[in-house]
Amino acid sequence: MTLRKDFLWGGALAANQCEGAYDVDGKGLSVQDVQTYKPDTSNTNYKKHVAISLDGIKAAAKDKDNTFYAKRRGIDFYHHYMEDLALFKEMGFKVLRVSIAWTRLYPTGEEETPNEKGIAFYEDLFKEMKRLDIEPLVTLHHYEMPLALALKYNGWSERRVIDMFVRYAMTCFERFGKYVKYWLTFNEIDSIFRHPFTTAGIIPELCTERSEEECCYQALHHQFVAAALAAKYCHEMVQGGLMGCMLTKLITYPRTCAPIDVYLTQKKNLKNMFTSDVMMNGEYPALILKEMENKGIHVEMEEEDLDIIRKYPCDYLSFSYYMSMTESADPDAERTPGNTVLGVKNPYLKASDWGWQVDPEGLKISLIELYDRYKKPLFIVENGFGAVDVFEDGTVHDPYRVEYFREHFKAMIEAVDEGVDLLGYTSWAPIDLISASSNQMSKRYGFIYVDQDDMGNGTLKRYRKDSFWWYQKVIASNGEEL
């Protein structure tokens, strides 16, 4: 058993999925506030599933009926955070990952000074976390771009957004730096190619002078520069501050040992780690640059950009891990959904209610691969099991969730035993909240049940599930009692 004595056990939340109060205390609309309820357990066409039109966005922004805009209400963490933090403390949390909603501080992103009511909310949140000895792990940009910047500039494809984000980040460092040591810039930054609007505010109809794919590469470059500058100012403004990269770890295996399957798998895995290569190593991978050249993709860069990226890499790598997939050249191979992706089904694995394949061994493989690749500390900041829970007798009996976490913790500890430097683990999510892509409440991840359905009906009362008590014992024993 080799988990460090100060191992950071906890859970992870996103402002847009839990806070609610979308129009309270001066908050502006974000790209999440116009996304609608889209339950889809098959998810056989993910691009179609997340597609959004300019007219649809404008109509949603004007729509005051919030029934189908679940993220506008979340689980009302904005007003329940004291109660929820007390429950997290009862479980024994050492760390809680949260995000700051950019639009609470800068409603349109273009304001010169921050909204003090937004500042006050997060300051109160961090003060209470510190009082409870829960370390904050803060994401600056968790799919929460101001909608105004998406509509006016087509999101991150516009270079001016860099300065707006840096101003916002510096405000966070100045006002919250005394509470927060661990920071992350962009949640799952690699996801821009899977859902450009959610990740970077890119609206396909506004990609008039270049293709949508080229817009994505341009936006991603701007995010790389912004992330490097954020790391620079974090180190300058926050005593002992550490800036991390956040990757969606989408591990893929060859479906067969046919060389073409191995080659296609290699390409998929290299593309998955392209963004972390830039943010951790400080330079674009040569193979990615060649791929862009072969595709005729041009990214405009200013003279100092590559120097900025090189000078200010991230201090640690964080990542989400939920499932694995396989790849095959066979066009008829059966495909199955995962975390915003589709892949070829692995016959050796079981799957969740949503078709996500459960693969604890893949977590160990990912940890070893990433640590060997970057040689910097790692942090698992999302991992969990979405399920249809049955609430009865004042609780949820969820042995399936306990089994999922038990096996993943075993794999995590085995990787540490092999030499991986792991800072901590935050489950997704410690309390039921709104699902990222489908905007469902019924896809439940938490150790805590929240009484609310997909349409927002319910008391919002919190209840401890059976897994709550199990995770409490795991944390108290630092992973020895599983």
C-alpha angles and dihedrals in degrees: 000000000000108000108136115258090241093048109156109234118182148096141280134234137175122218093227093054100045115017102069112176087108094170100033127116096002099308115159127218118276129198087264095060092069097048116106139217107277111170108190119155094178097050091183092156107038096173089056091044093058097034116129132180132215091241090048092052093050092047092049092050089057095043112103094184102098098186094109096033099078096170090063088068102027108168091307093254085159089074099024101048095110091055093044094048089051089055091048089050090050088056088053100249116184093184139020122197112214134161131226115232104233089208093060089062100031109018095197098017092241101081116119095218130036128253104257094207089059090048090051093054094054093041089055090046093052093043090055092047090052091048088055092045092244111145113226118230105191130200114200098197115027100163088298107122117156108263090221090065092050092052097041102038106014088252123268093358085085115079094214089071089073092068092045092052093045090052089051092047092049089051089054092049092047097046102032103025092100089062103034128063102161117063137174126194111202125014111232091344091186090065093082090096092052100046111006096177095052094043102037110005093251115159111197094218090058092056091093103140098041139018122277090248092054089048088055093052091047092049091047091053090053089050091051090054092045092049092051091050090048089053090050094052093041090059091046098044106031118063106232091356119165125200121206138193119230119213133181099232103215103174115194129193127199109261088220136002090256105130092235090057090049091050094049090048092051091052091049094050093045091051090049092057097040094100095047089047089060096044097042101036098032098234143075114261111251092230092056092049089052092048090052090049092049090051093048092242114157122195118193111227130180119229097258098042099094091044091053091049091049095048098049113042122161124276097221139006121239124185147175120237124184110140148346134233141191132235130220139174088222106107090202095054111127112255130206134189128254138162098336090319142089122224141165113282118254111222092204095063137074120225140218125246087273095051096256108147115235112227118161091171088060090063091057091047090049094049093050093045095049095045092048090048100048106019091213130112117284131215124195101215101168130033128133152119124262112207144158101257123202112219112210138146090015094300146053120255101213112167088152090065093047090050091050093052095041093057093044092049090051090053091046092052092048089055091051089049087057091056108273114150103226122179099190152309131251118187122222105259126355091189130032112268142154115305114245102231105020098037089225127150092194092071095082127193105163139111082216122061118221117203100232132108132212092275094050097258117143145071097271087229114157123230130185114240123212088258089061091069093043093053089047089060093046092054094044090054093042089239098313095110109058 
